Amino acid sequence: MEHRRASAVKRQSFLHGALILMVAMAIERIIGALFKLPLTWILTPTGNGYFSNAYSLYAPLYSLATAGFPIAISRLVSENTVRGRFRDVRQIHRASIRIFLVLGLLSFSIMFFGARPYANFVLSGNPDNALPAIYVLAPAVFFTSMMSIYRGYYEGLRNMYPTAISEVIEALCKLIFGLSAAAFIVWKGMREYAAAGTVFGAAVKSEEYAKLATLPYAAAGAIFGVTLGGMIGFLFLWSYHRINGDGISREMLMRSPRPRPMRVTSSQLIRTAIPVALGSLAVNLSTLVDSTFLQMRIKDIMDSSPDVLLNMYRGIIPQSDIQLNLVPSFLFGCFSNATLLFMLVPGITQALGVSALPNVTAAWTQGDPKRIKHSVESVLRMVTLIAFPAGIGLSMLSTPIARLMFRAQNAPEITGKILIVLGLAAIFASISTPINSMLQAIGRVDLPVKLLVVGLVIKIVLNYTLVGIPEINVMGAGTGTLVCYFLITFLALYFLIRETKVMPNLFAIFVKPLLASAISVGAAWALQKFAAKIISADFATILAILTAAFLYLFLILWFRALNRQDIIMLPKGQKIVKILEKRHWIR
């Protein structure tokens, strides 16, 4: 039985593991788009604000319960695997289960019982509208906490398949059940209004007001799919572990030294995880900062200088939202739509950080400077190849992309303006995440925390100040995000070079992708402007994006920005290298 299990799990190289996670991430993002885009059409910006309020409270609690420990588990499992301490690897798994049960239940309790105080603080005018979605999302914290045990464990063993499959399962449940529930609730409410002039028993004065009355419950219906996805994803990982094991054979355990005491393993996990969890908490608190300060400061503007803001968005914000004092929720919904596109880029590069951590940890544990340098360069090279074109593309094609994705009823003019700044911020958010993972891999788990806290403080100050200026309003939140991530990226890279004592080839890593991105996206921007005069704006945008992608790929090959060793580590890498070398497209 143990021999069968040992052969069932294969160790993957950094890029092989990263490719698995990025493919899963791409599938998850496609499914997520099929969920989120129709959902924005159903919920409108106001309902999307209720949906995003629940996530804003969920994100920091989720990160506190789950972010630090998967990385700690992955790092310690990788380190003990390199040293042949397989009994300790098993001990880490057992210790993590106990810790996560407590954290998951605690986080659930905080979110469930803290829902009303949070809603009263953020949405002083309409707090009850935010509550249904928060209550439905609270159990998801527990299930995602339990999933993180297995994800971190298998990532440390360099087996990315369980994480990848569970992420796709989560996304599918969200799509099927969440979208169906949201659509059904809106349909049910509008049908009741047509028959009796009421929505869920409450009288409303028009069809427009009836739609607004369904939105808090429709947002909760969409959230239901998220919670159900977390539960099913956990059941999959638990079953996978029961059936396939972890690839550690009986012989490997017999050769392994006696494990450390359970209390020592638990203490080591907690000491490693807390700084990482606090760092992730700082990142996710940024969403809470956006949610809280943006809506509070917009409400302040509506109390003191409403004419300035309403004139700026005349004809875009519906009159019913203005009369019901829902402008803060409406603009937060627009910001959330822009954030959805912004997060696509770091969401992909996060897979590189997850896959890089056990490899960099192994190189650091072995004290091999050459291997450390190669690992760092590989991560940075792959990240910049993705981050630069995606971020610059989002910024330069912001409004056409917002119109294509969210349609005219979701205020693409507002979302597009926000995305100009958030597109640039996506570049630095994408690069900073894997760099922080590498700092954690070499044992400096404290540095990402310190940098993120500094960035968060700057973001809070800028958000509070800029969003409160009537002429800037919601646009100020994007500026705070850009400055925050730029500073974190610059300092994190500096400390990574200082701590590893290796100097990557920064010119090749950064300049070539930046130049290729600027040329390809600039051409796409000009093409979109010209084509929109001949064909529909949506087709012009799609044509521009496809053109940018093909031109960027050509320029990357032309500039020889790819590295031979990176390609070899991919599945079928030898064949790909031979093709590229024949055309002199690879170093």
C-alpha positions as CSV (number, residue, x, y, z in Angstrom):
1,M,0.0,0.0,0.0
2,E,2.8,2.4,0.9
3,H,4.7,1.7,-2.3
4,R,1.6,2.4,-4.3
5,R,1.1,5.7,-2.6
6,A,4.8,6.6,-3.0
7,S,4.5,6.3,-6.8
8,A,1.2,8.2,-6.9
9,V,2.8,11.5,-6.0
10,K,5.6,12.9,-8.2
11,R,7.7,15.9,-7.3
12,Q,7.5,18.7,-9.7
13,S,10.0,21.3,-10.7
14,F,9.4,25.0,-10.0
15,L,8.1,25.9,-13.5
16,H,6.2,22.5,-13.9
17,G,4.4,23.2,-10.6
18,A,3.9,26.8,-11.5
19,L,2.4,25.8,-14.8
20,I,0.0,23.4,-13.1
21,L,-1.2,26.2,-10.8
22,M,-1.3,28.8,-13.6
23,V,-3.4,26.5,-15.8
24,A,-5.7,25.9,-12.8
25,M,-5.7,29.6,-12.1
26,A,-6.5,30.4,-15.8
27,I,-9.4,27.9,-15.7
28,E,-10.5,29.3,-12.3
29,R,-10.4,32.9,-13.7
30,I,-12.4,31.9,-16.8
31,I,-15.0,30.2,-14.6
32,G,-14.8,33.2,-12.3
33,A,-15.5,35.6,-15.2
34,L,-18.5,33.4,-16.3
35,F,-19.7,33.9,-12.7
36,K,-18.7,37.5,-11.9
37,L,-19.6,39.2,-15.2
38,P,-23.2,38.0,-15.4
39,L,-23.4,38.6,-11.7
40,T,-22.5,42.3,-12.2
41,W,-25.2,42.5,-14.8
42,I,-27.7,41.0,-12.4
43,L,-26.7,43.0,-9.2
44,T,-25.8,46.3,-10.8
45,P,-23.1,48.4,-9.0
46,T,-25.3,48.8,-5.9
47,G,-25.8,45.1,-5.4
48,N,-22.2,44.5,-6.3
49,G,-21.3,46.9,-3.4
50,Y,-23.2,44.6,-1.0
51,F,-21.4,41.6,-2.4
52,S,-18.0,43.2,-2.1
53,N,-18.8,44.5,1.5
54,A,-19.1,40.8,2.6
55,Y,-15.8,40.0,0.9
56,S,-14.1,43.0,2.5
57,L,-14.9,41.6,5.9
58,Y,-14.2,38.0,4.9
59,A,-10.7,38.6,3.3
60,P,-8.7,39.7,6.4
61,L,-10.4,36.9,8.5
62,Y,-9.7,34.4,5.8
63,S,-6.1,35.5,5.5
64,L,-5.6,35.4,9.3
65,A,-6.9,31.9,9.5
66,T,-5.3,30.5,6.3
67,A,-2.6,32.6,4.7
68,G,0.3,32.1,7.1
69,F,-0.1,28.5,7.9
70,P,-0.2,27.1,4.3
71,I,3.0,28.9,3.6
72,A,4.5,27.8,7.0
73,I,3.4,24.2,6.3
74,S,4.8,24.3,2.7
75,R,8.1,25.8,3.9
76,L,8.6,23.3,6.8
77,V,7.5,20.3,4.8
78,S,9.9,21.2,2.0
79,E,12.7,21.8,4.5
80,N,12.2,18.5,6.3
81,T,11.8,16.6,3.1
82,V,15.2,17.9,1.9
83,R,16.7,16.7,5.2
84,G,15.0,13.3,5.0
85,R,12.9,14.0,8.2
86,F,9.8,12.3,6.9
87,R,8.3,11.6,10.3
88,D,8.4,15.3,11.0
89,V,6.6,15.9,7.7
90,R,3.8,13.7,9.0
91,Q,3.9,15.4,12.3
92,I,3.5,18.8,10.7
93,H,0.3,17.6,9.0
94,R,-1.2,16.3,12.3
95,A,-0.3,19.5,14.2
96,S,-1.8,21.7,11.4
97,I,-5.2,20.0,11.7
98,R,-5.5,20.9,15.4
99,I,-4.4,24.5,14.8
100,F,-6.8,25.1,11.9
101,L,-9.8,23.7,13.6
102,V,-9.4,26.4,16.3
103,L,-8.6,29.2,13.8
104,G,-11.5,28.3,11.5
105,L,-14.1,28.2,14.2
106,L,-12.8,31.4,15.8
107,S,-12.8,33.2,12.4
108,F,-16.3,32.1,11.6
109,S,-17.5,33.4,15.0
110,I,-15.9,36.8,14.5
111,M,-17.4,37.2,11.1
112,F,-20.9,36.0,12.0
113,F,-21.2,37.9,15.3
114,G,-19.3,41.0,14.0
115,A,-21.5,41.4,10.9
116,R,-23.9,43.9,12.4
117,P,-21.3,46.2,14.1
118,Y,-19.3,46.2,10.8
119,A,-22.4,47.0,8.7
120,N,-23.5,49.8,11.1
121,F,-20.0,51.3,10.9
122,V,-19.6,51.2,7.2
123,L,-23.1,51.7,5.9
124,S,-24.7,53.9,8.6
125,G,-27.6,54.8,6.4
126,N,-28.5,51.2,5.1
127,P,-26.7,48.7,7.3
128,D,-29.3,45.9,6.9
129,N,-28.7,45.7,3.2
130,A,-25.1,44.3,3.8
131,L,-26.1,41.7,6.4
132,P,-27.5,38.8,4.4
133,A,-24.4,38.4,2.3
134,I,-22.1,38.5,5.3
135,Y,-24.1,35.9,7.2
136,V,-24.1,33.5,4.3
137,L,-20.3,33.9,3.7
138,A,-19.3,33.4,7.3
139,P,-19.2,29.5,7.2
140,A,-16.8,29.7,4.2
141,V,-14.0,30.9,6.5
142,F,-14.1,27.6,8.3
143,F,-14.1,25.4,5.2
144,T,-11.4,27.3,3.4
145,S,-9.3,27.1,6.6
146,M,-9.6,23.3,6.5
147,M,-8.7,23.3,2.8
148,S,-5.5,25.2,3.5
149,I,-4.1,22.3,5.6
150,Y,-4.0,20.0,2.6
151,R,-3.0,22.7,0.1
152,G,0.0,23.8,2.1
153,Y,1.0,20.2,2.8
154,Y,1.0,19.1,-0.8
155,E,2.6,22.3,-2.1
156,G,5.5,21.6,0.3
157,L,5.8,18.1,-1.2
158,R,5.9,19.8,-4.7
159,N,2.6,18.3,-5.7
160,M,0.4,21.1,-7.0
161,Y,-2.4,19.0,-8.4
162,P,-4.6,18.9,-5.2
163,T,-4.4,22.6,-4.9
164,A,-5.2,23.1,-8.6
165,I,-8.1,20.7,-8.7
166,S,-9.7,22.1,-5.5
167,E,-9.5,25.6,-6.8
168,V,-11.4,24.6,-10.0
169,I,-14.0,22.8,-7.9
170,E,-14.5,25.9,-5.8
171,A,-14.9,28.1,-8.9
172,L,-17.4,25.6,-10.5
173,C,-19.6,25.6,-7.4
174,K,-19.6,29.4,-7.3
175,L,-20.6,29.6,-10.9
176,I,-23.3,26.9,-10.9
177,F,-24.9,27.5,-7.5
178,G,-24.1,31.1,-6.8
179,L,-25.1,32.6,-10.1
180,S,-28.3,30.5,-10.2
181,A,-29.3,31.6,-6.7
182,A,-28.7,35.3,-7.5
183,A,-30.7,35.1,-10.7
184,F,-33.5,33.2,-9.1
185,I,-33.9,35.6,-6.2
186,V,-34.1,38.6,-8.5
187,W,-36.6,36.8,-10.8
188,K,-38.7,35.8,-7.8
189,G,-38.7,39.3,-6.3
190,M,-39.7,41.0,-9.6
191,R,-42.4,38.4,-10.3
192,E,-43.9,39.1,-6.9
193,Y,-43.8,42.9,-7.6
194,A,-45.5,42.3,-11.0
195,A,-48.3,40.3,-9.2
196,A,-48.8,42.2,-6.0
197,G,-46.7,45.4,-5.9
198,T,-44.5,44.0,-3.1
199,V,-41.0,42.5,-2.9
200,F,-40.7,39.7,-0.3
201,G,-43.7,41.2,1.5
202,A,-42.7,44.8,1.5
203,A,-44.5,47.4,-0.7
204,V,-42.4,49.3,-3.2
205,K,-43.4,52.2,-5.4
206,S,-41.9,51.3,-8.8
207,E,-40.1,48.6,-10.8
208,E,-36.8,50.4,-10.3
209,Y,-37.2,50.4,-6.5
210,A,-38.3,46.7,-6.7
211,K,-35.1,45.7,-8.3
212,L,-33.1,47.6,-5.6
213,A,-35.1,45.7,-2.9
214,T,-34.0,42.3,-4.3
215,L,-30.3,43.1,-4.4
216,P,-29.3,42.4,-0.7
217,Y,-30.8,38.9,-1.0
218,A,-29.4,38.3,-4.5
219,A,-25.9,39.2,-3.3
220,A,-26.4,36.6,-0.5
221,G,-27.5,34.1,-3.0
222,A,-24.4,34.6,-5.1
223,I,-22.3,34.3,-1.9
224,F,-24.0,30.9,-1.2
225,G,-22.1,29.4,-4.1
226,V,-18.8,30.6,-2.5
227,T,-19.6,28.9,0.8
228,L,-20.8,25.7,-0.9
229,G,-17.6,25.6,-3.0
230,G,-15.5,25.9,0.0
231,M,-17.2,22.9,1.6
232,I,-17.0,20.7,-1.5
233,G,-13.4,21.7,-2.1
234,F,-12.5,20.6,1.4
235,L,-14.3,17.3,1.0
236,F,-12.3,16.7,-2.2
237,L,-8.9,17.4,-0.5
238,W,-9.8,15.2,2.5
239,S,-10.8,12.4,0.2
240,Y,-7.7,12.8,-2.0
241,H,-5.5,12.5,1.0
242,R,-7.3,9.4,2.3
243,I,-7.1,7.7,-1.0
244,N,-3.7,8.8,-2.4
245,G,-1.7,9.5,0.7
246,D,1.3,11.8,0.5
247,G,3.9,9.7,-1.4
248,I,6.0,8.9,1.8
249,S,6.7,5.2,1.9
250,R,7.2,3.0,4.9
251,E,10.9,2.7,4.0
252,M,11.3,6.5,4.0
253,L,9.7,6.6,7.5
254,M,12.0,3.8,8.8
255,R,15.1,5.7,7.6
256,S,13.8,9.0,9.1
257,P,15.0,10.3,12.5
258,R,12.6,10.3,15.4
259,P,10.2,13.3,15.0
260,R,10.3,16.3,17.3
261,P,7.7,16.5,20.0
262,M,4.2,17.6,18.9
263,R,4.4,20.8,21.1
264,V,7.8,21.7,19.4
265,T,6.3,21.2,15.9
266,S,3.2,23.2,16.8
267,S,5.3,26.0,18.2
268,Q,7.5,26.0,15.1
269,L,4.4,26.2,12.8
270,I,3.0,29.1,14.8
271,R,6.2,31.0,15.0
272,T,6.7,30.6,11.2
273,A,3.1,31.3,10.3
274,I,2.3,34.4,12.5
275,P,4.5,36.8,10.6
276,V,3.3,35.5,7.3
277,A,-0.3,35.6,8.4
278,L,0.1,39.2,9.7
279,G,1.6,40.2,6.3
280,S,-1.2,38.6,4.4
281,L,-3.6,40.3,6.9
282,A,-2.1,43.6,6.0
283,V,-2.7,42.9,2.3
284,N,-6.3,41.9,2.8
285,L,-6.9,44.7,5.2
286,S,-6.3,46.9,2.2
287,T,-9.6,45.7,0.8
288,L,-11.3,46.5,4.1
289,V,-9.6,49.9,4.0
290,D,-11.1,50.5,0.5
291,S,-14.5,49.3,1.6
292,T,-14.6,51.3,4.8
293,F,-12.9,54.6,3.9
294,L,-14.2,54.8,0.4
295,Q,-17.8,54.5,1.4
296,M,-17.4,56.6,4.5
297,R,-15.7,59.4,2.7
298,I,-18.1,59.3,-0.2
299,K,-20.9,59.7,2.3
300,D,-19.1,62.7,3.8
301,I,-19.0,64.2,0.3
302,M,-22.7,63.6,-0.2
303,D,-23.4,65.3,3.1
304,S,-21.1,68.3,2.5
305,S,-20.7,68.8,-1.3
306,P,-23.1,66.5,-3.2
307,D,-23.4,68.8,-6.2
308,V,-19.7,68.4,-7.2
309,L,-19.8,64.6,-7.2
310,L,-23.3,64.3,-8.8
311,N,-22.4,66.8,-11.6
312,M,-19.2,64.7,-12.3
313,Y,-21.3,61.6,-12.7
314,R,-24.5,63.1,-14.1
315,G,-26.5,60.6,-16.1
316,I,-24.4,57.7,-14.9
317,I,-25.7,57.2,-11.3
318,P,-29.4,56.3,-11.4
319,Q,-31.8,58.7,-9.7
320,S,-33.2,56.0,-7.5
321,D,-29.8,55.3,-6.0
322,I,-29.4,59.0,-5.3
323,Q,-32.8,59.3,-3.7
324,L,-32.2,56.2,-1.5
325,N,-28.8,57.4,-0.4
326,L,-27.1,54.5,-2.1
327,V,-24.4,56.5,-3.9
328,P,-21.6,55.2,-1.7
329,S,-22.6,51.6,-2.4
330,F,-22.9,52.4,-6.1
331,L,-19.4,53.9,-6.4
332,F,-17.9,51.2,-4.2
333,G,-19.5,48.7,-6.7
334,C,-17.7,50.5,-9.6
335,F,-14.4,50.3,-7.7
336,S,-15.0,46.6,-6.9
337,N,-15.5,46.0,-10.7
338,A,-12.2,47.7,-11.4
339,T,-10.6,45.7,-8.5
340,L,-11.9,42.5,-10.1
341,L,-9.9,43.2,-13.2
342,F,-6.9,44.5,-11.2
343,M,-6.7,41.2,-9.2
344,L,-6.6,39.0,-12.3
345,V,-2.9,39.8,-12.8
346,P,-1.5,39.1,-9.2
347,G,-3.9,36.1,-9.0
348,I,-1.9,34.5,-11.8
349,T,1.5,35.4,-10.6
350,Q,0.6,34.2,-7.1
351,A,0.9,30.7,-8.5
352,L,4.6,31.4,-9.2
353,G,5.1,32.4,-5.6
354,V,3.4,29.3,-4.3
355,S,5.5,27.0,-6.6
356,A,8.7,28.9,-6.0
357,L,8.6,28.7,-2.2
358,P,9.6,25.0,-1.8
359,N,12.3,25.3,-4.5
360,V,13.9,28.4,-3.1
361,T,13.6,26.9,0.4
362,A,15.4,23.7,-0.8
363,A,18.2,25.8,-2.5
364,W,18.6,28.0,0.6
365,T,18.6,24.9,2.9
366,Q,21.4,23.4,0.8
367,G,23.3,26.7,0.8
368,D,23.8,26.7,-3.0
369,P,24.3,30.3,-4.2
370,K,24.2,29.3,-7.9
371,R,20.9,27.5,-7.5
372,I,19.4,30.4,-5.4
373,K,20.3,32.9,-8.1
374,H,18.8,30.7,-10.8
375,S,15.6,30.2,-8.8
376,V,15.3,34.0,-8.1
377,E,15.9,34.9,-11.7
378,S,13.4,32.3,-13.0
379,V,10.6,33.6,-10.7
380,L,11.3,37.3,-11.5
381,R,11.6,36.6,-15.2
382,M,8.3,34.7,-15.4
383,V,6.5,37.3,-13.3
384,T,7.5,40.3,-15.3
385,L,6.7,38.5,-18.6
386,I,3.1,38.3,-17.3
387,A,2.8,41.5,-15.2
388,F,4.0,44.2,-17.6
389,P,1.7,43.4,-20.6
390,A,-1.3,42.7,-18.5
391,G,-1.0,45.8,-16.2
392,I,-0.1,48.2,-19.0
393,G,-2.9,46.8,-21.2
394,L,-5.5,47.2,-18.4
395,S,-4.4,50.8,-17.9
396,M,-4.2,51.9,-21.6
397,L,-7.4,50.1,-22.7
398,S,-9.2,50.7,-19.4
399,T,-12.6,52.1,-20.5
400,P,-13.0,49.9,-23.6
401,I,-12.2,46.8,-21.4
402,A,-14.7,47.9,-18.7
403,R,-17.4,48.5,-21.3
404,L,-16.7,45.1,-22.9
405,M,-16.8,43.3,-19.5
406,F,-19.4,45.0,-17.5
407,R,-21.7,46.5,-20.2
408,A,-23.3,50.0,-20.3
409,Q,-25.6,49.4,-17.2
410,N,-22.6,49.1,-14.9
411,A,-21.1,52.5,-15.3
412,P,-18.0,51.5,-17.4
413,E,-17.0,55.2,-17.6
414,I,-16.4,55.3,-13.9
415,T,-14.8,51.8,-13.7
416,G,-12.5,52.7,-16.7
417,K,-11.2,55.8,-15.0
418,I,-10.4,53.9,-11.8
419,L,-8.7,51.2,-13.9
420,I,-6.2,53.6,-15.4
421,V,-4.4,53.8,-12.1
422,L,-5.2,50.2,-10.9
423,G,-3.8,48.7,-14.1
424,L,-0.4,50.2,-13.2
425,A,-0.8,49.1,-9.6
426,A,-1.4,45.5,-10.8
427,I,2.1,45.4,-12.2
428,F,3.6,46.1,-8.7
429,A,1.1,43.9,-6.9
430,S,1.9,41.0,-9.2
431,I,5.7,41.4,-8.8
432,S,5.6,41.9,-5.0
433,T,3.7,38.7,-4.2
434,P,6.4,36.2,-5.5
435,I,9.2,38.3,-4.1
436,N,7.6,38.2,-0.6
437,S,7.2,34.4,-1.0
438,M,10.9,34.1,-1.7
439,L,11.8,36.2,1.3
440,Q,9.6,33.8,3.4
441,A,11.4,30.8,1.7
442,I,14.8,32.0,2.9
443,G,13.5,32.5,6.5
444,R,12.9,36.2,6.5
445,V,9.2,35.9,7.2
446,D,9.3,39.2,9.2
447,L,10.3,41.4,6.2
448,P,7.1,41.0,4.1
449,V,5.1,41.9,7.3
450,K,7.0,45.0,8.0
451,L,6.9,46.2,4.4
452,L,3.2,45.5,4.1
453,V,2.4,47.4,7.3
454,V,4.3,50.4,6.0
455,G,2.5,50.2,2.6
456,L,-0.9,49.8,4.4
457,V,-0.3,52.9,6.5
458,I,0.5,54.9,3.4
459,K,-2.6,53.5,1.7
460,I,-4.8,54.4,4.6
461,V,-3.5,58.0,4.7
462,L,-3.8,58.5,0.9
463,N,-7.3,56.9,0.7
464,Y,-8.7,58.9,3.5
465,T,-7.2,62.1,2.2
466,L,-7.8,61.8,-1.6
467,V,-11.2,60.1,-1.5
468,G,-12.5,62.9,0.7
469,I,-11.7,65.5,-2.0
470,P,-15.0,65.9,-4.0
471,E,-13.2,66.4,-7.3
472,I,-11.2,63.2,-6.8
473,N,-13.6,61.0,-4.8
474,V,-13.4,57.3,-5.7
475,M,-10.4,57.8,-8.0
476,G,-8.3,58.4,-4.9
477,A,-8.5,54.8,-3.7
478,G,-6.6,53.6,-6.8
479,T,-3.8,56.1,-6.2
480,G,-3.3,54.8,-2.7
481,T,-3.1,51.2,-4.0
482,L,-0.6,52.2,-6.7
483,V,1.8,54.0,-4.2
484,C,1.4,51.2,-1.7
485,Y,2.4,48.3,-4.0
486,F,5.2,50.3,-5.7
487,L,6.9,50.9,-2.4
488,I,6.4,47.3,-1.3
489,T,7.9,46.0,-4.5
490,F,10.9,48.2,-4.5
491,L,11.8,47.5,-0.9
492,A,11.1,43.8,-1.1
493,L,13.4,43.4,-4.1
494,Y,16.1,45.4,-2.3
495,F,15.9,43.1,0.8
496,L,15.8,39.9,-1.3
497,I,19.1,40.9,-3.0
498,R,20.6,41.9,0.3
499,E,19.6,38.7,2.1
500,T,20.5,36.2,-0.6
501,K,23.6,38.1,-1.6
502,V,22.9,37.4,-5.3
503,M,22.4,40.0,-7.9
504,P,19.9,39.0,-10.6
505,N,20.2,40.4,-14.2
506,L,17.7,43.1,-13.6
507,F,18.1,44.6,-17.1
508,A,17.1,41.4,-18.9
509,I,14.4,40.6,-16.3
510,F,12.7,44.0,-16.3
511,V,13.6,46.1,-19.4
512,K,12.9,43.5,-22.2
513,P,9.3,42.7,-21.0
514,L,8.6,46.4,-20.3
515,L,9.8,47.4,-23.8
516,A,7.8,44.6,-25.5
517,S,4.7,45.5,-23.5
518,A,4.9,49.2,-24.3
519,I,5.2,48.6,-28.0
520,S,2.5,45.9,-28.2
521,V,0.0,47.7,-26.0
522,G,0.7,51.1,-27.7
523,A,-0.1,49.5,-31.0
524,A,-3.3,47.9,-29.6
525,W,-4.4,51.3,-28.2
526,A,-4.1,53.0,-31.6
527,L,-5.8,50.0,-33.4
528,Q,-8.7,50.1,-30.9
529,K,-9.2,53.9,-31.5
530,F,-9.1,53.4,-35.3
531,A,-11.2,50.2,-35.5
532,A,-13.9,51.5,-33.2
533,K,-14.8,54.0,-36.0
534,I,-15.4,51.2,-38.5
535,I,-16.7,48.3,-36.4
536,S,-18.4,48.0,-33.0
537,A,-16.4,49.1,-30.0
538,D,-16.5,45.7,-28.4
539,F,-15.1,43.9,-31.5
540,A,-12.5,46.7,-31.8
541,T,-11.4,46.0,-28.2
542,I,-11.2,42.2,-28.7
543,L,-9.2,42.8,-31.9
544,A,-6.9,45.1,-30.1
545,I,-6.3,42.7,-27.2
546,L,-5.6,39.8,-29.6
547,T,-3.2,41.9,-31.7
548,A,-1.4,43.0,-28.5
549,A,-1.0,39.4,-27.4
550,F,0.5,38.2,-30.7
551,L,2.7,41.2,-31.1
552,Y,4.0,40.8,-27.5
553,L,4.8,37.1,-28.0
554,F,6.7,38.0,-31.2
555,L,8.7,40.7,-29.5
556,I,9.5,38.5,-26.5
557,L,11.0,35.9,-28.9
558,W,12.7,38.6,-31.0
559,F,14.3,40.1,-27.9
560,R,15.3,36.6,-26.7
561,A,13.7,37.3,-23.3
562,L,13.2,33.6,-22.5
563,N,15.8,31.4,-20.8
564,R,16.7,27.9,-21.9
565,Q,16.8,26.5,-18.4
566,D,13.3,27.8,-17.7
567,I,11.8,26.2,-20.7
568,I,13.5,22.9,-20.0
569,M,11.7,22.6,-16.6
570,L,8.4,22.8,-18.3
571,P,6.5,19.6,-19.5
572,K,7.9,18.7,-22.9
573,G,10.5,21.4,-22.3
574,Q,13.3,19.7,-24.4
575,K,11.1,19.7,-27.5
576,I,10.1,23.3,-27.0
577,V,13.8,24.3,-26.6
578,K,14.8,22.6,-29.8
579,I,12.1,24.5,-31.8
580,L,13.1,27.9,-30.2
581,E,16.8,27.3,-30.6
582,K,16.5,26.6,-34.4
583,R,15.1,30.1,-34.8
584,H,17.5,31.7,-32.3
585,W,14.6,32.8,-30.1
586,I,16.1,31.7,-26.8
587,R,19.2,32.3,-24.7
